[in-house]
Amino acid sequence: MIDDNEFFRNATLSICGSLEIEEAMRACVVATQDFIPVDRMFLQVYEPDLGIIRTLATASAEGGERVDLLTPLSEA
């Protein structure tokens, strides 16, 4: 069993291990999937002035990719 400090250290090293966000996210999915049920990760930014969520990257254990997807939010 892995302790909390080792788990978070490994996740942090995975995220910081590449300057390419899609590769860092892929590595993070791989590093955490034995401990947390995860099959895909998304990097999203809320843009309140536009009323949207912008998806910048997505990743799974098989690979990652940069995207530019806009998801409109309802005013409710």
N, C-alpha and C positions, 0 to 999 in steps of 0.2 A: 504494500500500500504506500502510495506517495503522500508526503505531508504537504500541507498548504503552501509553505514557503517554496518547496521544490516545484510544485505545480505552477505557481505564479511566476517563478523564475523562468521555467521552461517556456511558458506562454509569452512572457516578455521578450525573451531571446528570439523566439520565432517571429514575433511582430517586428522586432528591430533588426532582424537578420538580413533584410533586403531593402533597398531604396525603392523598389518597384512594389507599389501597394498591393497589387493583385498577387504577387508571389509571397509577400509577407502574410497576407490573409490566408492563402492556401496553406502555408506552413503552420499557421495558427490553428486552422481546422484540423490538420493532421496531428498536431501536438496535443490537442484537447479532446479529440473524439473518443479516446479510450476512457475518459473521465466524465464527460458531459455529452449527452446525446445531441450531436450537431452534425448536419450534413451539408449545410451551406451557410455562408456568412455574407452580409451586405454592409457596405459603407454608405451611409445616407446622411444628407445634410438638410435640415429644415430651413427653408427660405421664406420667412413670414411675409416679407414685402410682396412676394409673388404668389403666396398661398399654395406652395408646392413642397413636396419632398423630392430632392434630387438624389438619385442613386448614382454613385461615382464608380463603384467597383463591386464585384461579386466573386466569390470563390467557393470551391468545394475541394475535396481531397484530390480530385483529378486535375485541377487547374483553376486559374483565376483569369479574370478579364476586366479591363476598364470599360465602363459604359457611361452613358450620359442619358439617363432615363428620368423623365419628369412625371411625377404623380400628383395630380391636382387634389387639393383637400377641399372638402365641403366647408362652407362657412359655419355650419352647425358645429 
